[in-house]
C-alpha cells in the first residue's frame, strides 16, 4: 500500500504562473517531508523540506505547505520558469523526532512549464 | 568535488549473469543508499548502510547484495540477474540517517534481457 501518493502524474503550466504540486500521505508517524527535483538522465536533487512542527516553509520561489490533519502537503512554485520543467518527487520520513526512518517516495509528478 | 559517482552509466545483461554496480562519494558522509526507480514508480530503497561496516535491508532487497567497502564506497551486486531487475539504479549518501539530506548519483540504467 502506497504511503506517499502523488495522484497527478503530470502538470502543465504557463511560464510566469503558479505551479502547485500535491502529495498525500497515509502514515501518521511521518514527521518530516521533502521535495526532490529530477531532470532526465540525472539523479534527484533536494529542493525543500518541512518538519511537522511547521505548516509552511519558503525558499525563494518555492514554498511547501503542510496540512497535518488532512495528511497533505503541496509545493508551490511562483513564478514558474521553463527551467522548472522536471519530475518532482515528494518524500516522507519518521526521522525528525530522532528516529532514523528511511525516506518513502511518491511516484512523482512531471511538471512542464511552457514559454 | 564530484559528489556521488556511479559506474557504469549503462549496462545490458542476459538473464542469469552477474554484475556489480559501483558507487563512491567524496563528501565524507557516513550513510549510503541504493535505490531503484521503475517507470511510473517512485524510488524504492534496496539496501542502505548507516555507517561504515553496517548494512541493512530496505523495501526491496531480494535478489541483491551490498558491500560497504569503506567509508567512500558502497557497491550493489546482482548475483543472477532477472528481467524484473531492469531498472534505473541510484546511489545516494547523507551525513547520517533520518532527516539528513540525501545526495544522489546520476544513476545506472540496467537492462536484463
Interface residues (C-beta under 8 A of the other chain):
Chain A: X4 X6 X9 X32 X34 X41 X42 X43 X44 X45 X46 X49 X51 X89 X91 X93 X95 X96 X98 X99 X100 X101 X102 X103 X105 X106 X107 X108
Chain B: X4 X40 X41 X42 X43 X44 X45 X48 X50 X58 X59 X90 X92 X96 X97 X98 X99 X101 X102 X103 X104 X105 X106 X107
